[in-house]
């Protein structure tokens, strides 16, 4: 594949804690546009973090504040799914156990299951709903089934030191609730997705199961918008594009991590943007930065 390009870096300047200084071009695939887009967001007061790793060489391609722990919303479902898959594999959790929707507190702000007629579903179907639609009822029931403490132990066993699932999904967060569903760093999240596709998340069977669930994800509106994939059928792309991802969304939070592989290269990536959601323009500016990264990831892998 040739020599890997020198990694593009985002660094804070001394004259401003918000400013991410421009970097000289480092080659044809230098992620310059992504750097500029994130600089502009940081100048506007947003918190930004990004990490991209080349799957073939292990080289860091681009990184900026990738060690900073930030809210990741529904992206926290990934370690939960790993624990669920591990317990299915070990036989300590029955994938066909039927669970009533009313067994957990209602969440009416979002979700798919709340709009379906089926009052109960098997746990393995809840895992699919959690992966494909980030369904809050499915996620909350899975979290209750495996236990929050076991998810925390699994996160530690995966070597994630700055990533945590803090709470269930709620319509309203009170003063006694955790402030966020989950937090994490882009460096750890990119590494987690790399482990999934390299059969290193627990073991090969667990990695394959979680990767299969995530390959069904319907949210291709951020980084994945640049892939041209069908949100509802992208498991077997006609052009040989391998892609799995998970997104996280909350008020003023957008996060995504995944793996993109093409004929030239493969990458694991993660990006988080925390912003003041004061208007549609603020939100669209954040979304645009994800799509810029997506374009440059496509150029890198193709």
C-alpha positions in Angstrom: 0.0 0.0 0.0 3.0 2.2 0.2 4.3 4.3 3.1 1.6 5.6 5.4 1.2 9.3 5.5 2.4 11.2 8.5 -0.5 11.5 10.9 -2.4 14.8 10.9 -2.6 16.3 14.3 -4.9 18.8 16.0 -3.2 20.7 18.7 -4.2 23.6 20.9 -2.3 26.8 20.4 -0.9 28.7 23.3 -2.8 31.9 22.5 -6.3 30.3 22.7 -7.6 27.2 24.5 -10.2 26.8 21.8 -8.0 27.3 18.7 -6.8 24.2 16.8 -3.9 25.6 14.6 -3.7 24.7 11.0 -1.2 22.1 10.0 1.0 22.1 6.8 -0.2 19.7 4.2 1.2 16.2 4.8 0.4 14.6 1.5 -2.5 13.8 -0.8 -4.4 12.0 2.0 -3.6 14.4 4.8 -7.1 15.0 6.2 -6.6 18.7 5.8 -10.3 19.4 5.3 -11.2 17.5 8.4 -8.6 19.5 10.4 -10.0 22.8 9.1 -13.6 21.8 9.8 -12.7 20.8 13.4 -10.7 24.0 13.9 -13.7 26.0 12.8 -15.9 24.2 15.3 -13.4 24.7 18.1 -13.2 28.4 17.3 -17.0 28.5 17.6 -16.8 27.0 21.1 -17.4 23.4 20.4 -15.5 20.5 22.0 -14.0 18.2 19.3 -12.1 14.9 19.4 -11.1 12.6 16.6 -8.9 9.5 16.1 -8.3 7.4 13.0 -6.1 4.4 12.8 -4.9 2.4 9.7 -6.0 -1.2 10.2 -3.2 -2.6 8.1 -0.3 -0.8 9.7 -1.7 0.2 13.0 -0.4 3.7 12.3 -2.3 6.8 13.6 -3.7 8.7 10.7 -5.3 11.7 12.4 -5.7 12.5 16.0 -6.9 15.5 18.0 -7.8 15.5 21.8 -8.4 11.8 21.4 -7.6 11.3 25.1 -10.3 13.6 26.4 -13.4 11.9 27.9 -16.6 13.3 26.4 -20.3 12.4 26.4 -21.0 9.8 23.7 -24.8 9.1 24.2 -26.0 5.9 22.4 -22.5 5.0 21.3 -22.1 3.5 24.8 -24.3 0.6 23.6 -21.3 -1.0 22.0 -19.7 -2.3 25.2 -23.1 -3.4 26.4 -23.6 -5.4 23.2 -20.2 -7.0 23.7 -21.2 -8.1 27.2 -24.6 -9.4 25.9 -22.9 -11.4 23.1 -20.3 -12.8 25.6 -23.1 -14.0 27.9 -25.0 -15.5 25.0 -21.8 -17.4 23.9 -21.1 -18.6 27.5 -24.7 -19.8 27.9 -25.4 -17.6 31.0 -28.0 -15.6 29.1 -30.7 -17.2 26.9 -30.9 -15.2 23.6 -34.5 -16.5 23.2 -35.7 -15.4 26.6 -38.9 -13.3 26.1 -39.0 -10.0 28.0 -42.0 -7.8 28.4 -41.7 -4.2 27.2 -43.4 -3.1 30.4 -40.6 -4.6 32.5 -38.7 -1.4 32.3 -39.7 2.3 32.7 -41.1 3.9 29.6 -39.0 6.2 27.4 -41.2 8.1 25.1 -38.7 10.6 23.6 -37.4 8.2 21.0 -37.2 4.6 19.9 -38.8 2.0 17.6 -40.2 -0.6 19.9 -42.6 1.8 21.6 -44.3 2.2 18.2 -44.6 -1.6 17.6 -47.6 -3.8 18.6 -45.4 -6.6 20.0 -45.6 -6.3 23.8 -42.6 -8.7 24.3 -39.5 -9.8 22.4 -36.6 -12.2 22.8 -33.3 -10.8 24.1 -31.5 -11.4 20.8 -34.1 -9.3 19.0 -33.6 -6.5 21.6 -29.8 -6.6 20.8 -30.7 -6.1 17.1 -33.0 -3.2 18.0 -30.2 -1.7 20.2 -27.6 -2.0 17.4 -29.7 -0.9 14.5 -31.9 1.8 16.0 -30.4 2.6 19.3 -33.8 1.7 20.8 -33.8 3.0 24.4 -36.2 0.5 25.8 -34.2 -2.4 24.3 -31.0 -0.9 25.6 -32.4 -0.4 29.1 -33.8 -4.0 29.3 -30.5 -5.4 28.1 -28.6 -3.4 30.7 -31.0 -4.6 33.4 -30.6 -8.2 32.2 -26.8 -8.3 32.3 -26.3 -5.9 35.2 -24.6 -2.5 35.1 -21.7 -3.9 37.2 -21.0 -6.6 34.6 -20.8 -4.1 31.8 -18.4 -2.0 33.8 -16.2 -5.1 34.4 -16.3 -5.9 30.7 -15.2 -2.4 29.8 -12.3 -2.8 32.2 -11.4 -6.2 30.7 -11.3 -4.7 27.2 -8.7 -2.2 28.4 -10.9 0.8 28.2 -9.8 3.2 31.0 -11.7 6.4 30.0 -14.9 4.8 28.7 -17.9 4.2 30.9 -21.6 3.4 30.7 -23.1 5.6 33.4 -26.8 5.2 33.2 -29.9 4.0 31.4 -31.8 6.1 28.9 -34.2 8.5 30.4 -36.6 11.1 29.1 -35.6 13.5 32.0 -32.4 13.5 33.9 -32.8 14.7 37.5 -30.2 15.9 40.0 -29.7 12.4 41.3 -29.2 10.8 37.9 -25.9 10.5 36.0 -25.5 13.5 33.7 -25.0 11.3 30.6 -25.8 7.8 29.4 -22.1 7.1 28.6 -18.7 8.8 28.1 -15.6 7.8 26.2 -12.6 8.9 24.2 -12.1 8.7 20.5 -8.8 6.8 20.9 -10.5 4.1 22.9 -13.6 3.9 20.8 -11.5 3.6 17.6 -9.5 0.8 19.2 -12.6 -1.0 20.3 -13.9 -1.1 16.7 -10.5 -2.2 15.5 -10.7 -5.1 18.0 -14.2 -6.1 16.8 -13.1 -6.5 13.2 -9.8 -8.2 14.2 -11.7 -10.8 16.4 -10.0 -9.5 19.5 -13.1 -8.2 21.5 -13.4 -11.1 24.0 -13.0 -13.7 21.3 -13.7 -14.4 17.6 -17.3 -15.5 18.1 -18.3 -12.5 20.3 -16.5 -10.1 17.9 -18.3 -11.6 14.9 -21.7 -11.4 16.6 -21.3 -7.8 17.7 -19.9 -6.8 14.3 -22.9 -8.5 12.6 -25.3 -6.5 14.8 -23.6 -3.2 14.1 -23.5 -3.9 10.4 -27.3 -3.5 10.5 -27.1 0.0 11.9 -29.5 2.4 10.1 -27.9 5.7 11.1 -25.7 6.5 8.1 -26.3 10.3 8.4 -22.9 11.5 9.8 -19.5 10.1 8.7 -21.3 7.3 6.8 -23.3 9.8 4.7 -20.2 10.0 2.4 -20.2 6.2 1.7 -23.3 6.2 -0.5 -24.5 3.0 1.3 -28.1 2.1 1.6 -29.0 2.6 5.3 -31.3 -0.4 5.3 -29.1 -2.9 3.3 -25.4 -2.4 3.5 -24.1 -5.7 4.7 -22.8 -6.9 1.3 -21.9 -3.8 -0.8 -21.6 -4.4 -4.5 -18.4 -2.4 -4.6 -16.6 -4.3 -1.8 -17.0 -1.7 0.9 -16.8 -3.0 4.4 -18.5 -0.8 6.9 -19.8 -1.0 10.5 -20.6 1.9 12.8 -22.5 3.2 15.8 -23.6 6.7 16.4 -24.5 8.6 19.6 -26.9 11.6 19.7 -28.1 13.8 22.5 -28.8 17.5 22.9 -25.5 19.1 21.9 -23.7 15.8 21.4 -22.9 14.0 18.2 -20.5 10.9 18.2 -19.7 8.2 15.8 -17.2 5.3 15.7 -16.7 2.6 13.2 -14.6 0.7 10.6 -14.4 1.5 6.9 -12.4 -0.7 4.6 -12.0 -0.5 0.8 -9.6 -1.7 -1.9 -6.7 0.6 -0.8 -6.9 0.5 3.0 -9.0 0.0 6.0 -9.4 2.3 9.0 -11.1 2.4 12.4 -12.3 5.8 13.4 -14.1 7.8 16.1 -15.2 11.4 16.3 -17.1 13.3 19.0 -18.4 16.9 18.8 -20.0 18.6 21.8 -21.7 21.9 20.8 -24.2 24.5 21.9 -27.4 23.4 20.2 -28.7 26.9 20.0 -30.0 26.7 16.4 -30.3 24.5 13.4 -27.2 26.2 12.0 -25.1 25.1 15.0 -26.3 21.5 14.6 -25.7 21.5 10.8 -22.2 22.8 11.3 -21.4 19.9 13.6 -23.0 17.4 11.1 -21.0 18.9 8.2 -17.7 18.2 10.1 -18.6 14.5 10.3 -19.4 14.4 6.6 -16.0 16.0 5.8 -14.3 13.3 7.7 -16.3 10.7 5.8 -15.2 12.1 2.4 -11.6 12.0 3.4 -11.9 8.5 4.9 -13.4 7.3 1.5 -10.5 8.9 -0.3 -8.0 7.2 2.1 -9.6 3.8 1.7 -10.4 4.0 -2.0 
